[in-house]
Amino acid sequence: MIVSVFDTHHFDRAALEKENTHFHHQLHFFTARLEQKTAKLAAGSEAICAFVNDVLDRPTLTALQKEGIRLIALRCAGYNQVDLVAAHDLNLTVVRVPEYSPYAVAEHAVALLLALNRKLHRAYSRVRESNFSLEGLVGFDLHGKTVGIVGTGKIGAIFAKIMAGFGCRLLAYDAFPRSDLPVMYVNREKLLAESDVISLHVPLLPETYHFLKAETMAQLKRGALIVNTSRGALIEARALLDALKSGHVGGAALDVYEEEAGIFFHDLSGKVLQDDVLARLISMPNVLITSHQAFLTHEALANIASTTLETISAFERGAVPENVLVKV
């Protein structure tokens, strides 16, 4: 099939081109983020491949359909950026990659937690300036601490097993409890009140939007650390900023941010950052932010590429693709 690939970066283009030697699709790569005004770039294609911050609302999907697009292939697990009702109305099939490497994301969450707690980001910067002082770098033992895990799907489950290895007490909150994990399932209030660390591993849905906001952050144990490697809008950014400024939240390690579109994945080093909340968060010594890179391993990129291309091939053959969100 002829496929327009939007919001392309060197790392995913290389993986897609390598895997495509087995599938032989015609891939047209665009660095532009997909939205209504860029949908015309897909002219002549039968499918588009979109990434996490592409905009697939009704106007964009309508524009794509007018260009002859029949398939929307998401090279990511989350699909909150897609208007699924509009896709159904427009007879567009939508597929995703529900699992690529849960180990990559879970391990990055652990890395963020360790770096934040032991202040490795601050120590690294100091030593590069020949400042070998240890003042202000005191962390705490994770062993024996309570870690609250919100969401125990594949990624949350792996995170739980890793943290169990540290000797942590694990609390979990999930609508679908599992019996194969070393966790104690509790209600949200108990998890927030007792956890020294909160790690988020749920998808962004209407019921999880701003899971942590002013009201819920007020229920946190004072000084708790927050880790988010899932979706930015699980946390109300301004409320987090306020909780950090007051000292109620002890620190935050974020791989995602609710207004990251147009910022993350881009080099803005020569420009003034226009998002005042993000700029303030970055300036804080007890905040560690990475640019949505938790998935970024060789294994995950290869899995994303192969799953995406295989799904496109299945659609081309007339088969019902696995991982379908909207079937026409």
C-alpha positions in Angstrom: 0.0 0.0 0.0 0.9 3.6 -0.4 1.3 5.0 3.2 1.9 8.5 4.3 3.9 8.5 7.6 3.5 11.7 9.6 5.5 13.3 12.4 8.5 11.2 11.4 11.9 11.3 13.2 15.1 9.7 12.3 14.8 6.9 14.8 11.3 5.7 13.7 12.0 6.2 10.0 15.1 4.0 10.2 13.1 1.3 12.0 10.2 1.4 9.5 12.5 1.3 6.5 14.4 -1.7 7.9 11.2 -3.6 8.7 9.6 -2.6 5.4 12.1 -4.8 3.5 9.8 -7.6 4.5 6.5 -5.9 3.5 7.3 -3.7 0.5 4.9 -0.9 1.2 5.4 2.5 -0.4 6.2 4.7 2.5 6.2 8.5 2.1 7.7 10.2 5.2 6.7 13.6 6.4 8.2 15.5 9.4 5.0 17.5 9.7 2.6 16.7 12.5 -0.7 15.5 11.2 -3.6 17.9 11.6 -6.3 19.3 9.3 -4.0 21.7 7.4 -1.4 19.0 6.8 -3.8 16.2 5.8 -3.5 17.2 2.2 0.1 15.8 2.2 -1.5 12.3 2.2 -2.9 12.8 -1.3 -2.4 9.7 -3.4 -2.0 7.4 -0.4 -4.4 4.7 0.8 -3.3 4.7 4.5 -1.6 7.1 6.9 0.6 6.2 9.8 0.3 8.6 12.8 2.2 9.1 16.0 1.3 10.1 19.6 0.9 13.9 19.1 -0.8 13.9 15.7 -4.3 15.4 15.7 -6.9 13.0 14.4 -10.1 14.9 15.2 -13.2 15.0 13.0 -11.9 17.8 10.7 -8.6 16.0 10.1 -10.3 12.7 9.5 -12.7 14.3 7.1 -9.9 15.8 5.2 -8.0 12.5 5.1 -11.1 10.7 3.8 -11.4 13.2 1.0 -7.9 12.4 0.0 -8.8 8.7 -0.4 -7.4 7.4 2.9 -9.1 4.2 4.1 -6.8 3.2 7.0 -5.4 5.0 10.0 -2.5 3.1 11.5 -1.3 4.4 14.8 2.4 3.5 15.6 1.7 3.9 19.4 -0.5 2.2 22.0 -2.5 5.2 23.1 -5.4 6.4 21.0 -6.8 9.4 22.9 -5.8 11.6 20.0 -8.3 9.9 17.7 -12.0 10.7 17.4 -13.1 7.1 17.0 -16.8 8.0 16.5 -15.8 10.3 13.6 -13.6 7.5 12.1 -16.6 5.1 12.2 -18.9 7.7 10.6 -16.3 8.3 7.9 -15.8 4.5 7.2 -12.1 4.7 8.3 -10.5 1.7 9.8 -8.3 2.5 12.8 -5.6 0.2 14.2 -2.8 0.6 16.8 0.2 -1.1 18.4 -1.1 -2.1 21.8 2.2 -3.6 22.9 5.7 -3.0 21.7 8.0 -3.3 24.7 6.4 -2.9 28.1 9.9 -3.5 29.6 11.2 -0.3 27.9 8.5 1.9 29.5 8.6 0.2 32.9 12.4 0.4 33.0 12.4 4.1 32.1 9.9 4.7 34.9 12.3 3.1 37.4 15.2 5.0 35.9 13.4 8.3 36.4 12.5 7.4 40.0 16.0 6.5 40.9 17.5 9.6 39.2 14.9 11.9 40.9 15.3 10.4 44.3 19.1 10.3 44.3 19.2 13.6 42.5 21.5 12.2 39.8 20.5 15.0 37.3 21.8 17.6 39.8 24.9 15.7 40.6 25.8 15.2 37.0 25.5 18.9 36.3 27.6 19.8 39.3 30.4 17.4 38.6 30.7 18.7 35.0 31.4 22.1 36.6 33.9 20.7 39.0 31.5 21.1 41.9 31.9 18.0 44.0 29.8 19.2 46.9 27.2 16.7 48.3 25.0 19.4 49.8 21.3 19.1 48.8 21.8 15.7 47.3 20.4 13.5 50.1 17.8 10.9 48.9 16.1 8.0 50.6 16.3 4.2 50.5 13.6 2.8 48.3 13.7 -0.4 50.4 10.8 -0.5 52.8 9.0 2.4 51.2 5.4 2.3 49.9 5.0 2.6 46.1 1.6 3.2 44.7 1.0 1.8 41.2 -1.9 3.2 39.3 -2.7 0.7 36.6 -1.4 -2.9 36.5 -1.6 -3.7 32.9 1.5 -5.0 31.1 3.7 -2.0 31.9 2.4 -1.5 35.4 2.9 -5.2 36.2 6.5 -5.1 35.1 7.1 -1.9 37.1 5.6 -3.7 40.1 7.9 -6.7 39.8 10.9 -4.5 39.5 10.0 -2.5 42.6 9.3 -5.6 44.5 12.9 -6.5 43.9 13.9 -3.3 45.7 12.0 -4.5 48.7 9.1 -2.0 48.5 5.6 -2.3 49.9 3.4 -2.2 46.8 -0.1 -0.7 46.7 -2.1 -0.9 43.4 -5.3 0.7 42.1 -6.9 -0.8 39.0 -10.4 -1.6 37.8 -9.3 -5.1 37.0 -7.2 -6.6 39.8 -4.7 -9.4 39.1 -3.7 -12.2 41.3 -0.2 -12.8 39.9 1.4 -9.6 41.2 3.1 -8.9 44.6 0.7 -5.9 45.3 -2.1 -5.1 47.6 -5.1 -3.6 45.7 -6.6 -0.7 47.5 -9.0 2.2 46.8 -7.6 5.5 45.3 -7.8 7.3 48.6 -5.7 4.8 50.5 -3.1 4.6 47.7 -2.7 8.4 47.6 -2.5 8.8 51.4 0.0 6.0 52.1 2.4 6.0 49.1 5.9 7.5 49.2 6.0 7.2 45.4 3.1 7.3 42.9 3.7 5.8 39.4 1.0 6.2 36.7 0.5 3.4 34.2 -3.1 3.9 32.9 -4.3 5.0 29.5 -5.8 8.4 29.0 -9.6 8.0 29.1 -12.4 10.4 30.2 -12.3 8.7 33.7 -8.5 9.0 34.0 -8.2 12.6 32.7 -6.5 14.7 35.4 -6.3 11.7 37.7 -4.0 13.9 39.7 -5.4 17.4 40.1 -5.6 19.9 42.9 -8.2 17.9 44.9 -6.4 14.5 44.5 -2.9 15.9 45.0 -4.1 17.3 48.3 -4.8 13.7 49.4 -1.1 12.7 48.7 1.2 11.8 51.5 3.3 15.0 52.1 6.6 14.8 50.3 5.5 12.0 47.9 7.3 11.6 44.5 5.2 11.3 41.3 6.3 9.4 38.2 4.4 9.6 35.0 5.4 7.6 31.8 1.9 7.1 30.5 0.0 10.2 29.2 0.6 13.8 30.2 -3.0 14.7 30.8 -3.3 12.2 33.6 -1.8 15.1 35.7 -3.1 18.6 35.7 0.2 20.5 35.1 -0.7 23.7 36.9 -1.9 21.9 39.9 1.3 19.9 40.0 3.3 23.1 39.8 1.3 24.5 42.8 1.8 21.4 44.8 5.6 21.4 44.2 5.8 25.1 45.1 4.0 24.5 48.4 6.2 21.5 49.2 3.3 19.1 49.4 4.6 17.1 46.5 8.3 16.2 47.1 9.2 15.8 43.4 8.1 14.8 40.0 9.7 12.7 37.2 7.8 13.1 34.0 8.3 11.6 30.6 5.0 13.1 29.3 3.3 16.5 29.7 -0.3 17.4 28.9 0.6 20.2 26.5 3.6 18.5 25.0 2.4 18.5 21.4 4.6 20.8 19.3 7.2 20.8 22.0 8.4 17.3 22.7 10.4 15.6 19.9 11.6 19.0 18.6 14.8 21.0 19.1 13.7 24.3 20.6 17.1 25.2 22.1 17.3 28.4 20.0 13.8 29.6 20.9 12.0 30.9 24.0 9.8 28.3 25.5 6.3 29.6 25.3 4.7 27.2 27.8 5.2 29.0 31.1 4.1 26.1 33.3 6.5 23.7 31.6 9.3 26.3 31.8 8.7 26.7 35.5 8.7 22.9 36.0 11.9 22.5 34.2 13.5 25.1 36.4 12.7 23.3 39.6 15.5 21.2 41.2 13.1 18.5 42.3 11.6 18.0 38.8 13.1 15.7 36.2 11.6 15.7 32.7 12.4 13.6 29.7 10.9 14.2 26.2 8.5 11.2 25.8 11.4 8.8 25.4 10.3 5.9 27.6 9.5 3.8 24.5 12.8 4.6 22.9 14.7 1.3 22.7 15.9 -0.7 19.7 13.6 -3.5 20.6 10.5 -1.3 21.0 11.1 0.6 17.7 11.5 -2.7 15.8 8.3 -4.1 17.4 6.4 -0.9 16.6 7.5 -0.9 13.0 6.9 -4.6 12.3 3.4 -4.6 14.0 2.4 -1.5 12.2 3.5 -2.8 8.8 2.0 -6.2 9.3 -1.3 -4.7 10.3 -1.3 -2.6 7.1 -0.6 -5.7 5.1 -3.5 -7.5 6.7 -5.8 -4.7 5.8 -4.5 -4.7 2.2 -5.2 -8.5 2.0 -8.8 -7.8 3.1 -8.3 -9.5 6.5 -9.5 -8.1 9.7 -6.3 -6.6 11.2 -5.4 -7.5 14.8 -5.3 -4.5 17.2 -8.3 -2.9 15.4 -10.0 0.0 17.2 -12.5 0.9 14.5 -13.5 -1.8 11.9 -15.4 -0.8 8.7 
